Amino acid sequence: MLAVPFYEVIDRRPGPKSKHSHDSLKSNQPIDRRKKSESLDGADEMNFKPVIANMENLGIHSTPNDKRNRRRPGWGKKKIFENHLLSSDVSVGLKRGELIQGPLRINPKNYQEAFVPSPDGNRDIFINGVISRNRALNGDIVVVKLLPKEKWKIIIPDGDGSEANTIAQSGVLGTVDNVACEDLPAQDKVKIIETSPDVIIEEQYDDSQVESENESSDLQKIVDGGSVNKTKFSPSDNATGCSGTQTVDKSAARTQTLKLGKHCNLVNDSSIPDKFLQKTGKVIYIVEKKHSRAVTGFIKPLPDKSSELYRRFFMFSPVDHRVPRILVPSEECPKDFMARPSDYENVLFICRIVDWRDDSSFADGHLTKSLGQAGEIEPETEGILTEYDVDFSNFPDEVLDCLPKSLPWTIAKEELQKRKDLRKECIFTIDPATARDLDDALSCRELPDGNFEVGVHIADVSYFVHEGTALDTMASKRATSVYLVQKVIPMLPRLLCEELCSLNPMQDKLAFSVIWTLTPQGKILSQWYGRTIIRSCVKLSYNHAQSIIEDPKKIFTPDELPPVSPEHCIADIKTAVINLHNIAKHLRRQRFDDGALRLDQSKIAFTLDTETGMPQGCYIYQYKDSNKLIEEFMLLANMAVAHTIYSKFSEQALLRRHPPPQTNMLDDLAAFFKELGLKVDFRTAGALHKTLNETVGNDEYSAARKEVLTHMCSRPMQMAQYFCTGVLRDETLFRHYALNVPFYTHFTSPIRRYADIIVHRLLAALLGSGHQFGLEKSDIQKQADHCNAKKSASKKVQELSTDIFFSVFVKECGPLESEAMVMGVLDQSFDVLVLRYGIQKRVYCNGLPLQGFTFHKVGKKPELRLMWEPETSDQKPIYQVVTIFALVDIVLKSDSTALKYSAILKKPSGARE
């Protein structure tokens, strides 16, 4: 499942917590659920499929200049890639505006297509094919040269129903219609074939929105030179046209990708407006290799046995098709591989690319590790952590040496004198039940005049993480904690995360506090910032707080809540929670009245077996009033601190901005919604929020319809970003679009986010309670860019971890049946939201027992009409019409390929024949 990529939701741990803690990471190694590693020499003696140990232990190393990278016989006769420009020439070209720099995004569903953001904020620059990418990988910062205008693309914003088109999909609220053959117009009758198709093994649906959210292939029809021929930016189901008839081809194992057609010739047609053009380009320089160059995959013999390379090299086939195939020297592979290649068909390896020559379509690399069997949770998890460059190793001694040596640690007397003492206040935490890293606490005390003193108290991590130390360097490199389903990869050592910094109950803790005087309606009358000492009186879970909110009059017994400090009683805590909830409701209402936007998408959570770690069940995480309570006060603190640090450090403040949506994509989406009769206002974030909620109706499927629309509306949205104010300068660019506020930052989660530590140091310097802030604005921007990259990688890894566990759950507990709502209609498939589990999945028509199907559009509303095989020869076929928002029944079935599962549409019951 995807979290909405841009939106600042509750400013805490992302989504639901699984039942785990940092204890599982004492060794920072995956749980060894089966014997995974043996030496190569002993592989023949193993009773299971052999795997190999870390290759680094074998003394096998590789550099771009070693012998295997010398020119090989039969290779290098023809250059495939252009030489990269010299850095000096690139600098000149960038200054003149002749070249464009930006991150490269490769379409995860079609590795031939890549995109670089356009500086003008319009449609992304399209990079067509591997050759034009010139050896750059996904995420790399590249420099692009635009191709001549006659090679640009003409784009007509009209849904064509192709696989490329994932927004322009259909339109009106409704249900699936089951109709008889006689009810169809003659031109829509489906040609009947005699045999039913074989079921296609579907590749697991990849909704990698971060990589593909801005692809301008959505809502587009591409034409060659103004002709009616279509070319498609994404994998297609080979549609015959807008109203073509298709039979089900049982011989096709998988639908193919349509190649891009010829470039548009615009020389003779200058009348085409620029808004219908998409620039194309080619990579001429790689500024920074952001991609880790480490990939997971499988080793295979080279296909040509007669080649002189056959015994000298093996081929490494990455799981991620955006990465090229890699040649690996045979001496790095298991010694018995050639004799027993089948033993390694399902063994997952890590390979690292070390070079990619200009005369080869293969990259050069070396194996670094055998992970274990593909499809098992821990090997797959280690693989994604490695690919996304997440450091999950043990913290080195030089980092641990920065931690306090005398344990148990106590607050020094001189530190007590420097801080405001709040230990007698009724302060408490509200977190997931299994949370161990408690960043934040709340307090609420009613004043004699009827107003409230409300405090947000954040762990003072910067007290322990001193600037310039090995601990600080490590934290800045990791930049964020990474939350997997079964464990956490912490940013800081466990002693800090779970003990010294964590605001554990009934322990004296150092904090940074923001304290307001608020009216009952949430109006700020005064505010105070400062370093404090607090003593939390209880650790509440979200469920505890929710119980108090839902039943304010309930008398809670001591065994219904966690242990409470003797200085405070349950009644005090209950009163504070209820008052905070009431104020939060006013804050939330005012926030949305002022034009904020929230786009919610489902998050899936799992229950795990305590012994095996395998998923036993899964459910959609419920976002309740207790979550909203915390969200409102964290947002309030972040906004307050942002204003404060920018007022003092106008050149050095680290803030967080959210750019507005991409204009062209938003315009296309607005036009599409209008054609469908959906009254959604895109003029502002607030208008979008309001009309989106009004459009979905008010019935049992309202939430599902809202999520379908949310998915569409999320695609034009851009990612929120950290930045240094002294580098960006223009205050109009500081705004946070979704929150609709001029200044915003992250202050409330320093245990798991390095950006928050920088903000704490700025605030301490402002208050005179810390060291002078020493970073220059260029250093802050560099760290901000790094935090952005690590946050994006963390989000992707979290999504992939969820995918792994859900795939295993389908395999262990499936087949799974559920009602689903259609999210998008394509030419030979359609996407659904699986209502029971909150996941998105693609259903392929060629994988169904159909006689045939047609795709056509009613106006601009794409439809698929399916003709099901009758159960007996004397029965008539059953027809089913699939449009967006239609309700269907699906079955999730595990495939034979590791971690893959298919969504199969169930034949409708009670249909007219």
N, C-alpha and C positions, 0 to 999 in steps of 0.2 A: 504494500500500500504506500501511497504517496502522501507525504505531508505537503501542505501548500508551500511552495518554495520561497515565497517572498514575505510572508506575513509574520508580524511579531505577535505570536500568541502568548499564552502564559509564559512568563519569562523564567522558566525553570527547566527541569529535566524534560527532554522532548518526548511527549507521549507517555504511555503507561510503562511502569517498571515491571520487569520480570523478577521472579523470586531468586535474587542472587545478590552478592555483594562483592567488594573488592577482594574478599578472602579467596575467591576462585582464581585470583591473579597473583598469588604469592610468588609463583614461579613465572608468571606471565606467559605460560605455554598452554596450548590447547589441551583439554582433557583427553588423555590417551585411552579411548574406549576399546581399542584393540591394538595389538602389537603392530606398529607401523614402520619401524625403521630397523634395518639390518645392514651390515656391510655388504658390498657387492660380492665379495668372495664367498659369503655364506648364502647367497641367494638361492642356489640350487637345493639347499637343504631345507628350505622353508616349506611348511605344509600349506601355506597360503600363497596368494599371488605376491611375488616379491616386490619390495619397494627399496629404495636406496637412501642412504643417509645423506646428511648435508654435504654437498659436493666440496664445500670449502675445506672440509676436514681432509679431503683427499689430495689437497695441494694443487687442484686444477684451477687455474686462473686464466683470464683472458683479457687482452687489451686490443684496441683497434689495430695495433701494429704487429700482432703476432702472426705466425706462419699461415694460419688458416685464412687470414684476411689478405694474403698476397694474391695477385691475379691468378685465377685458376684456369687450367686448360679448358678451352671450349667456352669460357666466360669472358666478358669484357670486350667482346667484338663490337658491341654497339652500346652506346650510352642510352640509358632509359630516362634518367633524371637530369635536369639542368643543374649546373653548378650553382651553389648558393652565392649570392653577391658578397662582396667584401663589406665588412661592418662600416667602413668609412663611406662607401657609396650608399649604403642604407641610410646612414645618418643624414647625408645630403638630400636623399630622396624624401625622407620624412619631413625635413625642414621645409622643403619646397612644396609639400603637399602632393607629391607624385606617388607616394607609397602610403600604405595604410597598415597600422599595427593593431593587433588584437588577438584574443584567444580563439583557437580553432576548435569548433565543435563538429564531430563526425556523427552522422545519423546512426544510431545503434541498430536501426532496422535495415539500413542500406549503406554499407561501408563505402560505396562509391560517392556518396554525397557528403559535403562538408560546408560549413558556414563560418564566416567571420563577421562580427558586428560592424555595421556601417557607422562611420563617425557622425553622420547627419541624423542618426536615430531612425532612419527609414529601413526599408527591407535589408536584411542581411546580405552580404556579398556571398554569392554562390561559388563554391569551388568544386568543379566537376571532375571526379575521378581521382585515382591514386596518383597518377602522374602529376596532376596539377597541385596535389598536396606536397609533392617534393620531399617525401620522407618525414614529414611532420606527423605527430600522433595527437590523439584527442587531448585537448587541454593545453597544448603547447602555445606559447605566445609567439606569434609569427608575424612576418611582414609580407603583405600581399601587394602585388601589382595588378591593377585593373586591366582586363582585356579590352580591346577596341570595342566601341559602342555597337558595332554591327554583330558582335558576338554576345551581347546581352540578351536577356530573356524577356519576352512579352508575357505579361501576367494579366489574365482577366479574372477579377474577383467573383467567381461563380462556382459553386460546388459542383464538382464533376463526378463525385461518387467514387473516385478511385481510392486505392489504398493510401495514396498520399493525403487524401482529404479526410482528416479526422475531426474537423469541426463542422464542415458543411455536410451534415449527415441526415437530417430529416427534421421533422419539426414539431408537430402539434401534440399536445397532450392526448393520450389515448391508450388503447389496448390493442393486442394482436387480434386481427380479424381472421377468422377461418371461413373461407368462402368456397363455394362449389365452382367447378369448371365452367358451368353455364353463366356464372356471375361475372366472369372476366370478359373484357372486350376482346374481340377477335385478334387484334394485333398483339395482345399480351398472352395468348395461349402458349403454353410451354411445350416444346418438342419432347416427346416421351422416348426414352431409351429403354432397352430391354433389361439391362443389368444394373444392379445397384452398385455404388462405388465402394472401393475399399476405404476403410477409415484412415484418414491422414493422421500421422503423428505430428501434432502441432508443436512448433517451437514455443516455449513458454513466453507469454505476452510480456513484452518489455516496455513498460511505460516510463522510460527514463526521461522524465520531463525536463530535467535540468539541461540535458544535452539537446533535446528536440523542441523545447517549448517555443522557441522563436523561429523555427523553420518556416519560411514563407511559402512552403508548399501547401499549407492549410488554406482552404477557401480559394484555391486557384485553379485555373485552367491554363495550361501552357500550350501555345500554338506556334508552329514554325512559320515564321514570316507572314503571319496573319492568316495562315490556312487553318483548316479545321482539324488537322492532325494533332493528337494529344501526345505530349511527353509527360512523364510522371516523376516526381521527385522522390518517391518512396516506393517500397515493394508493392506490386499490384497483383490483383487476381486475374489479370488479363481480361478485363472487361471488353465486351464487344461494342459497347456504346451505351448511351443513356437509356435506350429502351431495347437493348439487344436481348436475344434469347440465348440461353446457355444450357447445354447439357452437362451432366457431371462426368468428368473424365476420370475413369477409374485407373487409367494407366499413369496418371500423374502422381508422383510421390509427394510433391510439394509444389505449390505455385511458384512461379519464377518472377524475378524482378525485371521490369521493363527498362530497357536502357534509355538514357536521355537521347532525345532526338538532336537534329542539327541545330546549331546556334541560330537565333533569329537574325534575319537580315533586315536591319532598320534603315539602311542607307536611303532607300527609295520611299520611306514612309516617315517623314519627320513630324507628322501630325499626331503621332501616338503620344499621349501625355506621359510625363515622367513617372507618375504614380502607378502606371501599368508596366514599368520596366524594373527588372532586377539586374543589378550589376553582377558581372562574373569576374573572376580573377584567378591568379595562381600564386602559390607561395614561392617567394624568392629568398627567404632568410628565416631562420629559426632564432628568435631572440633568447628564449628560455625554454628548456625542455621540462615543462611542468609534469608531463607524464612520467611515471616512475620507471618506465622501460622494463618493469617486471610484470610477467603475465603468467597465468595458469593455463595449462593445456595438456596435450598428450603427445608422446613421441611415436613416430611412424617411420618405416623405411621409405626411402625415396622411390617413387613409382617406376623409374626407368632402371631396370636391373643391369642393362648394358652400359650404363653411364659409368665413367671412371670415378664419379663422385659417390657411387652407390655404397661402397664400403667405407668410404672416408667420412661420410656425413649422414646424419639422420635428419629427418624433418620434424620440427616441432610445430604442432597445430594448435594455436591459441583458442581458448574458449570464446574470447572476445574477437569477433570477426573484423573489428576495426583495426586490429593489430596484424601486421603481415606475418606470413609464415616465416619460420626462422630455421636456418641451417645450424645444426649442432654437431661438433666433431664426435665421431663414433667412440672415441676413447672416454668421453664423458658419460656415455650411456651405460646401462647395466651390461655386464659382460655376456650374459646369456640372452640378450635381447634378440639377436638375429636367429638364434636357435629356437627361442620360445616367445615370439612376438605377441602371441595371443594372451600370454600371462600379464601383459602390460597394457592391454586395451583399455582398461578401466582405472589405471593408475594415474593420478593427477600429479603433475610436476610443476615446479616453478622454473621459468627460464627468464634470463635477463638479457635484453638486447644490448650489444656492445658496439655495433656498427651497422650501417646500412649504406652500402656502396652505390655509386651512381650508375653502375652497369648491371645491377641485379634487382630482380623483383623480390628476392628473399633478403631478409635481414640476417646478420650474423649474431649469434648469441651463445651463452653457455648455461647449462643446467646448474641450478644452485641447490635444489632440494626436491626430494620426493615427499609429497604431502600425505599420501594414502589413497584409499579408494574414493573415486568420484561418487558423489551422492551422499557421503557421510558428513555429518554436521561439522565436526572439528576440522577435517582437511579442507572442506569448502570455505569455512570461516577464515582459516589461516590464509587461504588463497586470496580472498577479497581484501583482507587487511594488508597483505603484501602488495597487491596490485595498486591499491589506493594509498600506498606509502604511509600506512599507520604504524607508528613505532609501538610495538607491544612487548618489547624486550624488558628485562629487569632494569631498574634504575641503577646506573653505575655507582661505584663507591664514592667518586668525587661529588656526585649529587647527594647521596645519603649523608656525606660528611657535613653538608650544610644544615642538617636538621639538628634540633636540640639534643645534646648528649645525655643530660641528666633527666631521667624519667622515673616516676611520673613528673611531667613538667608543671610548674606553677608560675603564676604571674608575678613578676618582680614588683617589689614595693614601689620603686620609682616609677614604674609603668602605671600602677594604680593611681598615683598622684597626678598623672598627666591626663587622665580620662574621667569622663562623667560616669559616675557609678549608678547603674540602673539595676543592680542585682535584686533589689526589693520590689521591682515592678513585676506585674503579671505579664510575662513575656512567654510566648509559646511558638512552636513550629507546626506547620501543616504540610505534610509531604506524602508521597506514596508510602504504603505500609512497609515496604521492604527497603526504603531509601536509607543509605548510610552516610552520604555526603550532604549534610544539612546546611545549605548556604544562608538561608534567610529565616527570620522570625518576625513576629508581629506583636504589637501591644495596642491596647485601646482602653483609655480611662475617661469616664464621663466627668466633665468639669462642672462646678457649681452653677455656671451660667447656661447649662444645657448643651454646650458645645463639647467636642471630644478632643483629647490629645491622642493622636495616633502615631505609632512609630513603626518604621521598617528598619530592621536591624540585620546587617549583612556581615558575614564572617570576614574578619580583617586578615585576609590572606597575605596582603602586602607586608604585614609586620614580620612574617616568617620568610617570605620570598624577597630577598634583597637584590636590588638592581645590580647586574653585572656578575653575579655569582654563577657557579655551575648549575645550581638549582633553577635560577632564573633563565639561563640559557636553554636548559632542557624544557622548561615550561613554555618558553616562547616558541621553540621548535614544534612541540606537540600542538600547542595553541588551543586545543580543546580536548575534553574527554569524549570518548566514542562509546555510545550506548548500543550494545548488541542485545539480542533477545536474551541470551543466557549469561552475559557478563558485561562488565564495564572495562574499557581500556582507559585508565585514569591519566589525567594531565599531570598530576602531582603524586608523589609517593603516598602510600596508604596511611602512613603515620599522620600526614597532614589532612588528607581527604576525609578520613573517618574518625580521627581522634582530636588532634590539636586544633584544627580549624573548624571542624564540624560542630554545629551548635547543639550538642547533645544535652538532654535534659539534666538538670540538677548538677551542672558543672559550670564553673566560672569560665567565661569565654571572652575573647577580645572581638569587638565588633566596630563597624562603621554604621552609624545610625542617621536616619533622616526622620525628624519628628515634626509633625504639623499640628496646628490647632485648626480643626475642621468644624464646620457647621454640620448639623445632621444631614444636610443635603450634599455634603462633600465640598463645599466652597472653602478654599484655603484662606485662613485669616493670618497665619504666620507659619514660618518654617525655620528649622534649626538643623545644622549638620555638625557632626563631630565624632570623634573616636570615643568609644564607650566600653564599659564592662557590663556584660549581661549574664543572667543565669536563667535559662529557660526552665519553666516549671513543669512542662509536659510536652511530649512528642505526640501530636495528634496525626492520624492519617486523614486522607480526604474523606474516607467513609465515616470516621468519627465526627468530623466537622459537618458533614452532610446530614448525619443523624440529628445533630443539634439544630441545624437550620430547618429541617423538615418538621421537627416536633419541639418547638421552643418551650412548651410547658412540661415536657417530660422530665421526670426526676431520675437522673442517672445514678446508678449505684457504682461503687468503686470498681467492681469487676467488669463494668461495661466500657470503661475508658482505661487508657494506660496509666501507670503510676504517676501520681501528681505530687509535686513538692509540698511538704507540710506547711510551708509559709502561705500557701494559697489553697483555696477549696474549689471543688468542681463548679460550684455556682458562679464563682468569679470568672472562670474560663468560659463557661456557657454564656454569661452575659457579654463578655468581650467578643465572642464569636458572632453572636446575634447582632450586636451593634456594628461590627465590621461588615457583616453581610448587608445590613440595611444601608450603610454608607456606600458600599460597593455597588449596590443596585443603582443608586443615584449617579455615581461616577460613570457607570457603564451607559446608562441612559443618556447622560449629558455628552459622553464621548461620541456616541452614534448620532445624536442630534447635531453635534458639531461637525459631522461629516466623515467619521471613521468608517472603515470597511473591514469586514471579516469574511473570509472565504473558508468554510470548514470542509474538510474531507476526512473520511473515516480512517481511524487507526486500528489496527488489529493487535490483540494481545493474546498471549499463550499461557496455558498452565503446563508446567513441566514436571516430569517424573523426577522425584528428588534423588533417585539413585542413578538412573541412566541419562538424565537430562533431555530425554526425548519428549516431544510435544504430546500431551495427553488430550488437550482440548484447546479451542481458540474462540475468541469472542471479540465483538466490536467494543472498543474502550468508550465508556460513557463519560462525556464532559459535563460535569454537574455544577451546581451553584457554588460548591466549595472550591472547585477549580477556578471559577470566575472570580470569586472573592480574592484569591491570591493574585490572579492575573491583574486585576485592577490596581492593587497597591504596588505591585512590582512595576507596572507601567508608569504609575504616578511618580515613583521614586526615580526611575530612569529618566523621565522627562525633566524632573526637577534638577537632577544632577547635571544633565546636558546643558541646561540654561546656565547653571552656576559655573561650570568649568569653562564654557565658551566665553562667558563675560570676563573671565580673568586671563585665560590663555587663548586668545583669539587666533594665535598662530600654531598652537600645539595641541589643541583639543582633539581627542579621538571621539568622533561621533559616528552615528549610523544613519545612513540615508536610504531611502527607497525611491528610485526613479519611477516616474509615471509609466504606464503601459506603452508598448510600442504602437505608435500612432496608426500605421497602416494596418496592422493586424487587428487593432481595436475597431477601426473603421469597417474592415471586412466583416468582423463578427457582428457589429451593430447592424449592418445592412442585412446580414443573414437572418438575425433574430427578427428584424422588421418584416422580412418576407414570410417568416413563419408565424407572424401574428403575436410574437412575444414582446410585450412592452417593457423592455429593459433599457434604462437610461444610463449611458456610459459617459455622460459629460463630466462627472466628478466621482470620486470614491464613495462619498456619502450617497449620491443619487443611485449608484450601482447597488450599494448595500440595501437601500430601501426598496427599490423596484425588484431586486432579485428575490427578496423575501415575499413581496406581494404577488409575484408571478406564479409561484409554485402551487398555490391552492392551499386547502386546509382539509386534508384527509389522511388516511393511513399511509399513503405513498408520497406525501408532501416532502418528507426528508429525502427520499430517494430522488425525486425530481430535482430538488435543490442541489443535490450532489452532482447530478448530471450537468446542470447548468454551471455549477461551480467549476467543474472540470473544464468546461469550455472557456469560461471567463478567466481561468488561471493561466491559460496558454499565452496570452499577450503580455502577462505581467513579467516584470523584470525582478532580478534578485536584489534583496537589500544588501548593502555593502558598508563595511567600516571605511572610514576615510579620515585624513587629517585636514582640519579646517584651513591651515596655512597653505596647503597645496591646492585645494579646490577653490578657495577664496569666495566664489560667487555664492552668496547666501541663498539665492533662489534654488540652487542645486542641493542645498542641505536638507530640504524637506523630506518628510517620510510620507509617501503617497497614501499607504493603507491607513496609517494612524492619523493622517491629515494634521500633522504638527510640524512646526518649523525646525525644532531641534529634538534629537533623540539619541540616546546612547545605551550601552549595556553596563550596568553597575551592580546588578543583583546576584550574579552567579560567578564569583571569582574562583571558586574551587574548581570549576569545570571550564572556564573560559579565560584565556589570557588577556583578551581585550579589556575585561573588567578589572584586571589587576592594574593595567595602565591607567584606567580611569580612577581607580582608588589612589594611585600615586599622584595624579593630578589634583585630586580633591585634598589629599593630605598636604601637598605643597601650598595649595591655596589657603588652607586653614593654619598653616605654620606648624603643623604637627608631624611633619615628615621631612625627609631630605629634599634638598632643592632638586626639582625635576630637571634631569640632564639631557634628555633626548632632543635632538633636532627634528624639525618637521619632516625632513626627508627620511629620517630613521623611523619616525612614527608611521609615515605613509607606507614604507616598506613592510613594517610589521602588520599594518592594516591589510595590505594586499595578501600577506601570508595567512593571516587569520581568515580572510575571505575564502582563500583556496582550501584551507583545512576544514573550515565549516562546511563547505560544499562537499568535500570528500567524506566528512563524517556523516552528513545527511545521506549520501549515496550508499555508504557502507551499512548504515542502519536499515535502509530500505532493502538492500540485498540480504541482510541477515534475516529480515522478516520473510523475504521470498524463500530463503533456504528452509526455514522452519515450516512455512506453510506447504512447501512442496513435500517435505518429509511427512507432514500431517496428512496430506492427501494420500500419499503412498501407504502409510500405516493404518489410516482410518477410513480411507475411501472405498468405493466411490461415494462422493458427497452430493446430495441433491439440494437444490435451493431455487427459490424464485429469483428472477433477475430482471433488471430494467435495461432496456436497450439504450446505449449511450451514443452510438454512432452507426450509420448504415453505409457500407462501402459496396464495391461492385461485386465481390464474391465472398464477403464476410461481414460480420457486424460485431461491435464491441458491446459488452454488457457490464453492468454493475451487479455483482453477486450480493444480494441483499442480506443474506444470512451471515456472510463473512466480511462484507465491505471491501472486497477486492474487485479489480477490473480485469476482464479477460476477453479474448477475442474468440469468436466462434466462426469456423470456416465451413462454408457450404459444401465444399468437396469432401468434408469429413462426415457428412450426413447421408442417410439412406434416402436420397432424393432421386426422382426421375429427372428433375431439372429445376431451373429457377431463372427468373428474369430480374434484371435491375433496370429501373427507370425512375424518372422524376415527375412528380406532380407539382408543377410550377418549379420551385427550387427545392422541393422536399424529396430527397432520395428514398426509394422504397426497394425492398427485396421481396419478391413473391416466390415462395417456395412451394414446390409440388412434391408431396410425400408419396413414397411407394405405398400402394394399398396392401393390406395384409393378405387378401385373397384376390384371385383373378377376376372374380365377379364384382368386386367393389370398385368404386370410382376413386381417383386420387384425391387426397386432401390438400387443399391450398391454404397457405398461411402467409399473411402480409406482415412484414416486419418494418416498423418505422421507429423513429426515436421516441422514447418514453414508453414504448410498448412493453408489456409484461410477458415474460416467457419463463419456462421451466428449463433448467439446465442441470447437467451432471458433470462433476469434476472427476476425471479419471487420471490416474498416474500412467505415464508413458514408460516405455522400456529404456529410454535415455535418462541418465541420472538427472534428478531435480527438474524434470519436465513433466507437465501435466496438461491435459487438454480439457477444454470446455465443450461439451456435446449438448446440442439442443434436443430436448425431449419432444417426441411427436405429440402434437396437441391432442387432447382428449375432448370428446363431445363436439367434434367439428362436424359441420354439414358435409355430406359427400355427394 
